[in-house]
Structures are given as structure tokens and as C-alpha cells.
Amino acid sequence: MIKNIFIAVALLILLFGSTSFASSPAVIGGIRDGVALGLMMENNLSNKAKLRFGFEANTSNTPGIIFIGGKWFLSNVGSGFPMFMSGGIVGYLGNSAQGGPYISLVFERF
């Protein structure tokens, strides 16, 4: 089952990745139920909006997280420190796959 999920994720990344070679890849991670590390791609839709998608491997009960959504500029918190709002669909892959909407704040250093 997990092998099929990883194959599906790889195919999705290849499908979306092939349409966004002009996008900027990034390594992402965080601490949730465990430590997460993954790959994210962003593509500019306009000056203040971006399309983003990616996959994270996690050390918790849900070993995979896949997401697709948008990111919108809100304001600059400090000099060179922009704040964005992000929203879209997230899927948690593992023994019991779950999915749903997400909303988050994103702070970028560059």
C-alpha cells in the first residue's frame, strides 16, 4: 500500500514539476508529530500570488504529507521578511490516509 502511495506521489510531482520548470524549488521541513523534511515547488501566478505543491516525509504515524495550494502576499514584517497566507488541500499518507483543506501563515527570510 505504501509503495503504491509513493509511486502516485512521484508521478504527481513529475506531472506538476514538468509544467513548472520555471518555478523555484525549496527544501522544507518542520516539527509536527515528528520531524518532517521534503521538497516544495512554487510557481508565480502574479506579483502577489503563487502556486505551490510538494511532499514531505515525516517520522510520525503519517510518514508522508502531500499538498497543493496557493500562497498570497500579505505584508512585510521586517526588512526582507515577507509574510504570506497559504491555503489549499493537504493529504496525510500512511496506514490510514486522510486529507482536507489547510490554511497557514508562511514567513520567508529571502
C-alpha positions in Angstrom: 0.0 0.0 0.0 2.7 2.5 1.0 4.7 1.6 -2.2 1.6 2.5 -4.3 1.3 5.8 -2.5 4.9 6.7 -3.1 4.6 5.8 -6.8 1.5 8.0 -7.0 3.3 10.9 -5.3 6.3 10.6 -7.6 4.0 10.6 -10.6 2.2 13.7 -9.3 5.5 15.5 -8.7 6.7 14.6 -12.2 3.4 15.7 -13.7 3.3 19.1 -11.9 7.1 19.5 -12.0 7.2 19.2 -15.7 4.8 22.1 -16.1 6.8 24.3 -13.7 10.5 24.0 -14.6 10.5 27.8 -14.3 9.4 27.6 -10.6 11.7 27.8 -7.6 12.3 24.5 -5.7 12.9 24.6 -2.0 13.7 22.2 0.8 11.1 22.4 3.5 10.6 20.9 6.9 9.1 21.3 10.3 8.2 19.7 13.6 4.7 18.3 13.9 4.1 14.8 15.5 7.6 14.1 14.3 10.3 15.7 12.2 9.4 16.4 8.6 11.7 17.1 5.6 10.5 17.5 2.0 10.6 19.2 -1.4 8.3 22.0 -2.5 7.9 23.8 -5.8 6.5 27.3 -6.3 5.4 29.0 -9.5 4.5 32.7 -9.8 0.9 33.3 -10.9 1.1 37.1 -10.5 3.1 39.6 -8.5 1.3 38.7 -5.2 0.1 35.1 -5.8 2.0 31.8 -6.2 1.0 28.2 -6.9 2.8 25.7 -4.5 2.9 22.0 -4.2 5.2 19.4 -2.6 5.8 16.4 -0.5 7.2 15.9 3.0 8.5 12.7 4.6 7.7 12.6 8.3 8.8 10.4 11.3 5.4 10.3 12.9 2.5 7.9 12.3 1.8 9.6 9.0 5.1 9.1 7.0 4.0 11.2 4.1 2.4 14.6 3.6 1.5 15.9 0.1 -0.1 19.3 -0.5 -1.1 21.6 -3.3 -2.4 25.2 -2.9 -1.8 28.9 -3.3 0.3 31.5 -1.5 -0.7 35.2 -1.3 1.5 38.1 -0.1 0.1 39.9 3.0 2.8 42.3 4.2 6.4 42.7 5.1 7.0 42.0 8.8 10.5 43.5 8.7 13.1 44.4 6.1 13.4 41.4 3.7 11.0 39.3 5.8 7.7 38.9 3.9 4.6 37.3 5.3 2.2 35.2 3.2 -1.1 33.4 3.7 -1.3 29.9 2.2 -4.3 27.7 1.6 -5.1 24.5 -0.3 -5.5 20.8 0.1 -3.3 18.5 2.2 -3.1 14.8 2.3 -1.6 12.7 5.1 -0.4 9.3 3.8 0.2 6.3 6.0 -1.8 3.4 7.4 -4.9 5.4 7.2 -4.8 8.1 4.5 -6.6 11.4 5.4 -7.0 14.7 3.6 -8.6 18.0 3.8 -8.2 21.8 3.5 -5.3 23.7 5.1 -4.6 27.4 5.9 -1.3 28.7 7.2 1.0 31.7 7.6 4.3 31.5 5.8 7.3 33.6 6.8 10.2 33.8 4.3 13.6 35.0 5.0 14.6 35.9 1.5 
